[in-house]
Amino acid sequence: MDQWVQLFKALADETRLRIMVLLTQGELCVCDLMDVLEEPQSKISRHLSYLKHSGLTYSKRVGVWMHYGLRETTDARCDHLVRFLSEELLPLPQSRKDIDRLNQLKRQGGCKSDRKVTKGYRGEGHPKGERSSALSHGKLENGAQGGG
């Protein structure tokens, strides 16, 4: 029963539901979610951590960036619930707006972690010719990894 309570608590937040809808489109970098949802890294990372600890998402490091995706579970009931939520949320105006914004971002080049990475500022990997902040890509200023 505790697992179900934790699952429903994880889904009982608008930002986390919007993140879940966006992750139905595939694995995304923290910076993509920040851009689409227009929220700071700290808020996005906190919600991603909540979803990850609830068993709904996974994370992986790509260079200095963190990417998240929907976790495939062995629990058919949990998979059914996530599919149901996705099907019910995708047609909503806010979900359509978020997905349209994500598609626009992808057309513009999307996440910088998807481009060729070379050594750059402070010895960290950055796309060639760019000095973008590692903070906006899921890495905290003190070098600790954000996003869970």
Contacts in CASP RR format, 6 or more apart in sequence:
PFRMAT RR
TARGET T0000
AUTHOR 0000-0000-0000
METHOD contacts of the structure
MODEL  1
MDQWVQLFKALADETRLRIMVLLTQGELCVCDLMDVLEEPQSKISRHLSY
LKHSGLTYSKRVGVWMHYGLRETTDARCDHLVRFLSEELLPLPQSRKDID
RLNQLKRQGGCKSDRKVTKGYRGEGHPKGERSSALSHGKLENGAQGGG
6 54 0 8 1.000
7 54 0 8 1.000
7 55 0 8 1.000
7 56 0 8 1.000
7 78 0 8 1.000
7 81 0 8 1.000
9 54 0 8 1.000
10 16 0 8 1.000
10 50 0 8 1.000
10 51 0 8 1.000
10 54 0 8 1.000
10 56 0 8 1.000
11 17 0 8 1.000
11 20 0 8 1.000
11 56 0 8 1.000
11 85 0 8 1.000
13 47 0 8 1.000
13 50 0 8 1.000
15 37 0 8 1.000
15 39 0 8 1.000
15 43 0 8 1.000
15 44 0 8 1.000
15 47 0 8 1.000
16 47 0 8 1.000
16 50 0 8 1.000
16 51 0 8 1.000
17 85 0 8 1.000
17 89 0 8 1.000
18 37 0 8 1.000
18 94 0 8 1.000
18 95 0 8 1.000
18 98 0 8 1.000
19 33 0 8 1.000
19 37 0 8 1.000
19 44 0 8 1.000
19 47 0 8 1.000
19 48 0 8 1.000
19 51 0 8 1.000
19 68 0 8 1.000
20 51 0 8 1.000
20 56 0 8 1.000
20 70 0 8 1.000
20 82 0 8 1.000
20 85 0 8 1.000
20 86 0 8 1.000
20 89 0 8 1.000
21 86 0 8 1.000
21 89 0 8 1.000
21 90 0 8 1.000
21 95 0 8 1.000
21 98 0 8 1.000
21 99 0 8 1.000
22 28 0 8 1.000
22 32 0 8 1.000
22 33 0 8 1.000
22 36 0 8 1.000
22 37 0 8 1.000
22 98 0 8 1.000
22 99 0 8 1.000
22 102 0 8 1.000
23 57 0 8 1.000
23 68 0 8 1.000
23 69 0 8 1.000
23 70 0 8 1.000
24 70 0 8 1.000
24 86 0 8 1.000
24 90 0 8 1.000
25 99 0 8 1.000
25 102 0 8 1.000
26 69 0 8 1.000
26 70 0 8 1.000
27 60 0 8 1.000
27 67 0 8 1.000
27 68 0 8 1.000
27 69 0 8 1.000
28 67 0 8 1.000
28 68 0 8 1.000
28 69 0 8 1.000
28 102 0 8 1.000
28 111 0 8 1.000
29 62 0 8 1.000
29 65 0 8 1.000
29 66 0 8 1.000
29 67 0 8 1.000
29 111 0 8 1.000
29 113 0 8 1.000
29 114 0 8 1.000
29 137 0 8 1.000
29 138 0 8 1.000
30 41 0 8 1.000
30 44 0 8 1.000
30 45 0 8 1.000
30 48 0 8 1.000
30 65 0 8 1.000
30 66 0 8 1.000
30 67 0 8 1.000
30 68 0 8 1.000
30 137 0 8 1.000
30 138 0 8 1.000
30 146 0 8 1.000
30 147 0 8 1.000
31 41 0 8 1.000
31 65 0 8 1.000
31 111 0 8 1.000
31 112 0 8 1.000
31 113 0 8 1.000
31 136 0 8 1.000
31 137 0 8 1.000
31 138 0 8 1.000
32 102 0 8 1.000
32 105 0 8 1.000
32 110 0 8 1.000
32 111 0 8 1.000
33 39 0 8 1.000
33 44 0 8 1.000
33 48 0 8 1.000
33 68 0 8 1.000
34 40 0 8 1.000
34 41 0 8 1.000
34 44 0 8 1.000
34 136 0 8 1.000
35 101 0 8 1.000
35 105 0 8 1.000
36 98 0 8 1.000
36 101 0 8 1.000
36 102 0 8 1.000
36 105 0 8 1.000
37 44 0 8 1.000
37 98 0 8 1.000
41 135 0 8 1.000
41 136 0 8 1.000
41 138 0 8 1.000
41 146 0 8 1.000
44 147 0 8 1.000
45 66 0 8 1.000
45 138 0 8 1.000
45 146 0 8 1.000
45 147 0 8 1.000
45 148 0 8 1.000
46 147 0 8 1.000
48 57 0 8 1.000
48 59 0 8 1.000
48 66 0 8 1.000
48 68 0 8 1.000
48 147 0 8 1.000
48 148 0 8 1.000
49 147 0 8 1.000
49 148 0 8 1.000
51 57 0 8 1.000
51 68 0 8 1.000
52 58 0 8 1.000
52 59 0 8 1.000
52 68 0 8 1.000
52 148 0 8 1.000
55 71 0 8 1.000
55 73 0 8 1.000
56 70 0 8 1.000
56 71 0 8 1.000
56 82 0 8 1.000
57 68 0 8 1.000
57 69 0 8 1.000
57 70 0 8 1.000
57 71 0 8 1.000
58 68 0 8 1.000
58 69 0 8 1.000
58 70 0 8 1.000
58 71 0 8 1.000
59 66 0 8 1.000
59 67 0 8 1.000
59 68 0 8 1.000
59 69 0 8 1.000
59 147 0 8 1.000
59 148 0 8 1.000
60 66 0 8 1.000
60 67 0 8 1.000
61 67 0 8 1.000
61 145 0 8 1.000
62 113 0 8 1.000
63 113 0 8 1.000
63 117 0 8 1.000
63 125 0 8 1.000
64 113 0 8 1.000
64 124 0 8 1.000
64 125 0 8 1.000
64 126 0 8 1.000
64 134 0 8 1.000
64 137 0 8 1.000
64 138 0 8 1.000
64 139 0 8 1.000
65 111 0 8 1.000
65 112 0 8 1.000
65 113 0 8 1.000
65 137 0 8 1.000
65 138 0 8 1.000
65 139 0 8 1.000
66 137 0 8 1.000
66 138 0 8 1.000
66 139 0 8 1.000
66 145 0 8 1.000
66 146 0 8 1.000
66 147 0 8 1.000
66 148 0 8 1.000
67 113 0 8 1.000
68 147 0 8 1.000
70 82 0 8 1.000
72 79 0 8 1.000
73 79 0 8 1.000
89 95 0 8 1.000
90 96 0 8 1.000
90 99 0 8 1.000
109 115 0 8 1.000
111 137 0 8 1.000
112 126 0 8 1.000
112 127 0 8 1.000
112 130 0 8 1.000
112 132 0 8 1.000
112 137 0 8 1.000
113 137 0 8 1.000
115 127 0 8 1.000
115 128 0 8 1.000
116 127 0 8 1.000
116 128 0 8 1.000
117 125 0 8 1.000
117 126 0 8 1.000
117 127 0 8 1.000
117 128 0 8 1.000
118 125 0 8 1.000
118 126 0 8 1.000
118 127 0 8 1.000
118 128 0 8 1.000
118 129 0 8 1.000
119 125 0 8 1.000
120 126 0 8 1.000
120 131 0 8 1.000
121 131 0 8 1.000
122 134 0 8 1.000
124 134 0 8 1.000
124 139 0 8 1.000
126 132 0 8 1.000
126 134 0 8 1.000
134 141 0 8 1.000
134 143 0 8 1.000
135 141 0 8 1.000
138 145 0 8 1.000
138 146 0 8 1.000
138 147 0 8 1.000
139 145 0 8 1.000
139 146 0 8 1.000
140 146 0 8 1.000
END
